[in-house]
Amino acid sequence: DDDDWRNCFREPTPPDYSLFQLIFLIYVISLVLCILQVASFGGLS
């Protein structure tokens, strides 16, 4: 049927906040590591 795709929008699933927090945490850690690497390389040169 053409109405099959509408079933996905009738009951939206709540967002997975735990997954979002995990991705955000990984992003923050990678950002801090990047800053620390740049700072350490900048101090050596």
N, C-alpha and C positions, 0 to 999 in steps of 0.2 A: 504493500500500500504506500501511497504518497505521504500518509500521516505517521509513518514509523519514526521519521526523524524528529517529529514533534514530541515524542515520548521522552526524549532526553531533556527537554526544557520544562516538563510539567513538574518534576520533583528535583530541583537542584540540590546537589549534595553540598553540605557545609564545607568550607575550605579547610584543608588540613593544616592547622596552625603549627603542629609539631614539625611537619616537614618544612614549613616556611622558616621556623626558628632555626632548624638545622642548617638550611641553606644560608641564612643570614649569619649564623655563627661561623660557618666555614669561610664566608666572604670576609668577615671581620678579621679572622685569624690570618687569612692569606694576605690581607691588606697590611696588617701589622708586620708580618714576616717580610713583606716587600719593603716596607719602610725601614725595618731594621737592617736588611741586606744593603740597601742603598746608603744608609748611614754608616755602616761598617766599611763598605768599600770607599766611601767618601773620606772616611777618617784615615784609611791606609794610604791613599794617594796624596 
